[in-house]
């Protein structure tokens, strides 16, 4: 698995001969790429990036200085056997970031496409991050967390293991996520609490006024109607439905940890 002739590798970088470096890749000074690593076309690694074994990067990823990809899981159950980190295309991962591979043998940590991951944070073992997400500086994502596409996780957020964050959800800064966050909504508080719709995110994503109105009614039904959870979901399904309200209902029904609630309210 050779280094492509068009790749530019700094003289102080160390690339294992059993790794694969694609065309147009740029690898900066003092980088280390271990064996069984694949780096796709036109990726760029700034100085001091360390890519550990069994990591695969797609194309056009930009990895900033001091980042370590494919670290051993921070998990006492880890036995040292082969597991994977797979990163898609066109991601930007900024300085001093760590992302672990899976804990169980042959398991995977997955990062999708077009994500912007800022500085000085961690994504733990067996996480699944969708596409076009923003994860701001100093956010910590624990093991087995799932983040759906287009979510926005603000600075200093801490996400408990096995939690799930829905599509186009926005988590405010320094929030502790210890339950599931349904899609399309805005969250804040020390312990995560819904605060309404993520209106800015929805509009930027091209949602129509009718779609936003439908989600607003769904939010009110889910959180402020006084109905029990299943009754609220049935009412949402009985109203004017679209793909987004259906996804909301499916997300809530599939939640294993339970969804977060407005403080002092129950659905």
C-alpha positions, 0 to 999 in steps of 0.5 A: 500500500504505497504513498502516492507519488503526488503526495507531499510528505514532510521529511520529518514525518514518519509513514509506516510502509504498510499504510496507504496515502492517496493522491494529493495528500499533504502531510506536515512536519513530525506527523506519524502515520501507523500501519493499517491506516488509509488516508484518502485523496487530498487530505491535509495533515498539519504538523504533529498529527498522529494517526494510529492503527486501523484508522481510515480517512476519506477524501479532502479532510483537513486535520489540524496540529496536535490531533490524534486519530484512532486512539485506544478507547478510554474504556477499562473493558478494552482488550487491545484487539483490532477495532476501527475509526472511520472518517468520511469526506471533507471534515475539518478537525481542528487543533488538539483533538482526540477521537478513539476507535471502538472498544469491542473487537471489530467495532467502529467509531464513525464520523460522517461527511462535512463536519466541523469539529473545533479545538481541544475536545474528545469523541469517544469509542463507538460514537456515530456522528452524522453529516454536517454537524458542528462540534464546538471547542472543549465539547466532550462526547462519551462512548456510544453517543449518536449525533444525527446530521446537522446537529450543533453542539456548543462549546463546553458541552458534555454528553453522557454515554449512550445519549442520542442527539437528533437532527438539527438539534442545537445544544447550548454551551456548557450543557450536560446532556444526560438524556436524549435530545429530540431533533429540531429543538434548542436545548440549554440549562445545566442539565439539558432542557428543551427551550423551543425550536432551533429556528435559526438552524431550521431556516438555514437548512431550508425549512419552509414556514409550513414545516416550521409551523408543524414542528412548533405545534409538535413541540407544544404537544410534546412538552406543553399539552399535559398529555402522557408521552404516548398520547402526545406522540399519537396526537402529533401523528394524527395532526398534519404530518410530514417527514420531519414530524414523523422523524421526531415521533420515531426518534422519541419512540426509539429512545432508550434513555428517555428524552429530556424534559422541560423543568417542572413539566412532564409529558 
